[in-house]
């Protein structure tokens, strides 16, 4: 049985999936550290909202400062948590941002910045908590990726690349850590009406896109399609992503899934995951790695 109350660190908790998941887990009795950038600056209002909510509902919910691109902040937050409660049971790597536009228009500096937040940030956080989880011989790593972490589409090349990278990292360490009692999973949301769509990064060099014709305006078509989906009967709100994350947090040890695709628009991703699991087991066997835990 998993502990009735677990200590959870979640990144990107100022808004969206991160905020909602932090609140739901705290309401279910877990000790939650909701992290975000700019606790005293750009996110001061969001931080105060969580702090006030915790006080009014008597939740074990605390706000900590973490810019996932700042190693010192990451290490300081992990040290604070382990000093206060003695353990970290769950890390939820949720922080990230997206971009929409033709790949050539993005500079390599833009691509690097996206990788720093979406990939290297989760890697650094994982490395920070693993010594504590290894000492406990238990723990869960949950990485919020995207349906686009499993397929490619025009206009999101760099974003997809960061999420593909995080998918590969999560599954690889899943095998490496299984014998220690630590599980690694990804949650793959489809399109949901959250703040991320109001913050989509645009190409810094749109002047390079003249020869693409109508394709250069992919953002307009994408946003129109999104709006149609959000207004359709198939669409369900972002609460189903929170539910999926909470289910993994509270799953019996050893039963956390490798991947969970969430949303009516990513059914094909769920099917791809099922097929991939079969082929992955075959490949592990071909390389003589049958001893590693098979995919859940």
C-alpha positions in Angstrom: 0.0 0.0 0.0 1.3 3.5 -0.8 1.5 5.8 2.3 -1.8 7.4 3.2 -0.1 10.8 3.0 2.8 11.4 0.6 5.2 14.3 0.2 4.9 15.7 -3.3 6.9 18.3 -5.1 5.3 19.7 -8.2 6.8 22.3 -10.6 5.0 24.9 -12.6 2.2 25.2 -10.0 1.3 28.9 -10.6 -1.5 28.0 -13.0 -3.1 25.2 -15.1 -2.4 21.5 -14.5 0.2 22.3 -11.8 -1.9 24.5 -9.7 -5.0 22.3 -9.9 -3.0 19.1 -9.2 -1.3 20.7 -6.2 -4.7 21.7 -4.7 -6.3 18.4 -5.4 -3.5 16.4 -3.8 -3.4 18.6 -0.8 -7.2 18.2 -0.4 -6.7 14.5 -0.5 -4.4 14.7 2.5 -0.9 14.8 0.9 1.8 17.2 1.9 2.4 19.3 -1.2 5.1 21.7 -2.2 3.9 23.8 -5.1 6.8 25.4 -6.9 6.9 28.3 -9.3 9.2 31.1 -10.5 8.9 34.6 -9.2 7.1 33.9 -5.9 7.7 37.5 -4.8 7.5 38.9 -8.3 5.5 37.9 -11.4 3.8 35.0 -9.7 3.2 36.7 -6.3 -0.6 36.7 -6.8 -0.6 33.0 -7.7 1.6 32.2 -4.7 -0.7 34.2 -2.4 -3.7 32.4 -3.7 -2.3 29.0 -2.8 -1.0 30.2 0.6 -4.4 31.7 1.5 -6.2 28.6 0.3 -4.0 26.4 2.4 -4.7 28.5 5.5 -8.4 28.6 4.9 -8.8 24.9 4.3 -6.0 23.8 6.7 -4.1 22.1 3.9 -0.5 20.9 4.0 0.2 23.0 0.9 3.3 25.2 0.8 4.7 27.4 -2.0 8.4 27.1 -2.8 10.5 29.1 -5.3 11.9 27.1 -8.2 13.0 28.3 -11.6 13.6 24.9 -13.2 16.6 26.4 -15.1 18.3 27.4 -11.9 20.2 24.5 -10.3 20.9 26.3 -7.1 17.1 27.0 -6.6 16.3 23.4 -7.3 18.8 22.1 -4.8 17.8 24.6 -2.2 14.1 23.6 -2.5 14.9 19.9 -2.2 17.0 20.6 0.8 14.2 22.6 2.4 11.6 19.9 1.8 13.8 17.0 3.1 14.8 19.1 6.2 11.2 19.9 7.0 9.5 16.5 6.4 12.4 14.1 5.9 11.4 12.7 2.5 10.1 13.3 -1.0 7.8 10.6 -2.2 6.7 12.1 -5.5 8.2 14.5 -8.0 5.8 15.9 -10.7 7.8 17.6 -13.5 5.1 19.9 -14.9 6.7 23.2 -15.7 7.1 24.0 -19.4 6.1 26.2 -22.3 5.2 25.7 -25.9 5.8 27.5 -29.2 3.8 27.6 -32.5 5.3 28.5 -35.8 7.5 27.2 -38.6 10.8 25.8 -37.3 13.1 27.9 -39.5 11.7 31.1 -37.9 12.9 30.0 -34.5 16.5 30.9 -33.5 18.7 28.2 -31.9 18.7 30.3 -28.8 14.9 30.0 -28.6 15.2 26.2 -29.1 17.8 26.0 -26.4 15.6 28.0 -24.0 12.7 25.6 -24.6 15.0 22.6 -23.9 16.3 24.2 -20.8 12.8 24.5 -19.3 11.1 21.5 -20.8 13.9 18.9 -20.7 17.0 19.8 -18.8 14.8 21.3 -15.9 13.1 17.9 -15.3 16.4 16.1 -15.6 18.0 18.4 -13.0 15.0 18.0 -10.6 15.1 14.2 -11.1 18.8 14.1 -10.2 18.1 16.3 -7.1 15.4 14.0 -5.7 16.8 10.6 -6.6 19.4 10.3 -3.8 16.5 10.7 -1.3 14.3 8.3 -3.1 17.1 5.7 -3.4 17.6 6.0 0.4 13.9 5.4 0.9 13.9 2.6 -1.7 10.7 4.1 -3.0 9.4 7.0 -5.0 7.5 8.1 -8.1 8.6 10.4 -10.9 5.8 11.8 -13.0 6.6 13.8 -16.1 3.9 15.9 -17.8 4.8 15.7 -21.5 2.2 16.0 -24.3 0.4 14.0 -26.9 2.9 15.7 -29.2 5.6 13.9 -27.3 4.5 10.8 -29.3 3.8 12.1 -32.8 5.0 15.0 -35.0 3.0 17.9 -36.5 4.0 21.0 -38.4 4.4 24.2 -36.5 5.6 22.7 -33.2 8.9 21.1 -34.1 11.0 22.4 -31.2 8.2 21.9 -28.6 7.6 18.3 -29.8 11.4 17.6 -29.7 11.6 18.6 -26.0 8.6 16.4 -25.2 10.0 13.4 -27.2 13.2 13.8 -25.3 11.4 13.8 -22.0 9.4 10.7 -23.0 12.7 8.9 -23.8 14.3 10.0 -20.6 11.3 8.9 -18.5 11.1 5.4 -20.0 14.8 4.8 -19.9 15.1 5.6 -16.2 12.0 3.6 -15.6 14.0 0.5 -16.4 17.1 1.7 -14.5 15.2 2.5 -11.3 12.7 -0.4 -11.2 15.0 -2.6 -9.1 15.3 0.2 -6.5 11.6 0.6 -6.1 11.3 3.9 -7.9 8.8 4.3 -10.8 8.8 6.8 -13.7 5.7 7.7 -15.7 4.6 10.2 -18.2 1.2 11.9 -18.5 0.5 13.0 -22.1 -2.3 15.7 -22.3 -4.0 16.5 -25.5 -5.3 20.0 -26.1 -6.9 21.6 -23.0 -8.1 25.1 -22.4 -5.3 26.3 -20.1 -3.1 29.4 -19.8 -0.4 27.7 -22.0 -2.3 28.7 -25.1 -2.1 32.3 -24.2 1.6 32.1 -23.8 2.7 30.4 -27.0 6.1 31.5 -28.1 6.4 32.8 -31.7 9.3 32.6 -34.1 11.8 35.4 -33.5 12.7 35.6 -37.2 9.4 35.6 -39.1 11.1 37.3 -42.0 12.7 33.9 -43.0 9.2 32.4 -43.6 8.2 34.3 -46.8 8.6 31.3 -49.1 6.3 29.1 -46.9 3.2 31.0 -48.2 0.0 30.2 -46.4 1.9 27.6 -44.2 3.6 30.4 -42.4 0.2 31.3 -40.9 -0.2 28.0 -39.3 -0.9 29.6 -35.9 -4.2 31.0 -37.1 -5.4 27.7 -38.5 -4.3 25.9 -35.4 -6.0 28.2 -33.0 -9.2 28.0 -35.1 -9.2 24.2 -34.9 -8.6 24.3 -31.2 -11.6 26.6 -30.6 -13.8 24.2 -32.6 -12.5 21.3 -30.5 -13.0 23.1 -27.2 -16.7 23.8 -28.2 -17.3 20.2 -29.3 -19.2 17.6 -27.2 -16.0 15.4 -27.1 -14.1 18.0 -25.2 -13.7 17.6 -21.4 -11.9 20.0 -19.2 -8.4 20.0 -17.7 -9.6 18.3 -14.6 -9.2 14.9 -16.3 -5.4 15.6 -16.5 -5.4 16.3 -12.7 -7.3 13.0 -12.2 -4.7 11.1 -14.2 -1.8 12.5 -12.2 -3.5 11.9 -8.9 -4.3 8.3 -9.9 -0.6 7.7 -10.5 0.4 9.3 -7.2 -2.0 7.1 -5.3 -1.4 3.9 -7.4 -0.1 0.8 -5.6 3.7 0.6 -5.6 4.8 -1.2 -8.7 1.7 -0.4 -10.7 2.3 3.1 -12.0 1.9 3.0 -15.8 4.6 3.9 -18.2 2.4 6.4 -20.1 -1.1 7.8 -19.9 -2.6 9.7 -22.8 -5.3 12.0 -21.6 -7.9 13.7 -23.8 -10.4 12.9 -26.6 -8.0 14.1 -29.2 -5.2 11.7 -28.3 -6.9 8.4 -28.6 -4.5 7.5 -31.4 -1.6 8.2 -29.0 -3.1 5.8 -26.5 -3.2 3.1 -29.3 0.4 3.9 -30.3 1.4 3.5 -26.6 -0.1 0.0 -26.5 1.7 -1.0 -29.7 4.9 0.5 -28.5 4.8 -1.4 -25.2 4.7 -4.7 -27.1 7.6 -3.8 -29.4 9.6 -2.3 -26.5 9.5 -5.7 -24.7 10.6 -7.4 -27.8 13.5 -5.0 -28.2 14.6 -5.4 -24.6 14.6 -9.2 -25.1 16.6 -8.9 -28.3 19.3 -7.0 -26.4 19.3 -9.5 -23.5 17.6 -7.2 -21.1 14.6 -9.4 -20.1 15.5 -8.8 -16.4 14.3 -5.3 -16.5 10.7 -4.7 -15.4 8.3 -5.0 -18.4 6.1 -2.1 -19.2 2.9 -1.7 -17.0 
